[in-house]
């Protein structure tokens, strides 16, 4: 199926010989809010099956009987199949940051995914890939892609194992069923794998978190991005002539700054939600650091008990949430006036927590993705005292658990081993969108998940 703003392209297939449609009639645009009865009426019309009397029909979508409108089915049961693990996901909608930047312009709902097969894909709400990045030497990533972010409705950034950030120009056909991703710029400067990235759309800045222990600061605009240092390019060990040639390429640019902070891999680098001159970094060295991007210096350091694998900032709470290898999430207060480093601990996952996203609708909830095959929703208003086994302080428990689609109805392995969730994002329009080891992007749109 493929969707536009109010229509969905459906493909009708059947094993009943008497009901097989001519090939020219098997694909059809129908209203997105149509239900089983409406589809049955369409197929029983004279221009379709042309049966002597109406035949009541049921419809299967991905092996499940359609009981709602197609639109509602896609919202609550969507999953987009890939050829390899999906390391990163981001969404575009009228309520997403890139969508809000578009102002009054129409914004099509899209998902961008970053896969271990080295490709970036853009999907429509029906789970159809409408644009796929070129591979390798054709101008794309040469190794796995760990993260992707929308910079605007027509631009994305992705990064991964090949040490570079790729800025893509995205163009879409008027019918919304096809598009293209073309290389706009490559950003070089890290010595090792880039684990994650964050963007500030207002300032056109990108932050990168790398295994080399550094946080990179970049411009997403080719006009303001400096030339790349030839020593950082793949051709650094080739001839001098090749170095000079690559250094002059308009597609290869360097960082605005490389900030050395950590002794171990940086797993997250995020902008302060309300101040573009401040950032936070999290690392496997157990610390979260506050960075002054103007002076490129560390302002403060918070040390935890365990390696940190992800982080997100909660806009109105002045808190940073950090997911750890110890299966919990620590809420940290980076302000100098804070009376305690850890404000709360969120417990419930049974394997490492590797992705976090705040709620787009309130200031007190967030979602986490874990190697235990689940995403969990947390309500910071739901607090209890830690038990003797948990130590001290305040503890929060998950209020809702989202399993991977393939796991539905099955018992989760005791150790949380399964299809790892590698990335999660929460959008007001899309809902909770997650991706992982099962080679799928899964869309869950829930209502009433949090107690009043």
Protein Blocks (a to p, Z undefined) as FASTA:
>chain_A
ZZdfkbccdddddfbfklpccfklmpccddfkbcfklmmmmmmpmklnopabdcddddde
ehiacfbdfklmmmmmgccddfbdcfbdcdddfkbmklmmnomaccddddddddfkopac
dddfkopafbdcdehjlopafbdcfbdcdfbfkbccdddjkopacdddddddfklpaccd
ddfbdcdhbfbdcfbdcddfklopacdddfkopacdddfbfklpccddfklpmklmmcfk
lmmmmmmpmkbccdfbdcdfbfbdcfbdcddfkbckbccdddfkopacdddfklopafbd
cddfbdcfbdcddfklopacdddfkopacdddfbfklmbfblbdcehiacdcfbdcddfk
bckbccdddfkopacdddfklccdddfknogajddddfbdcddfklgopacdfklpacdd
fbdcddfklopadddfkopacddddehkbcZZ
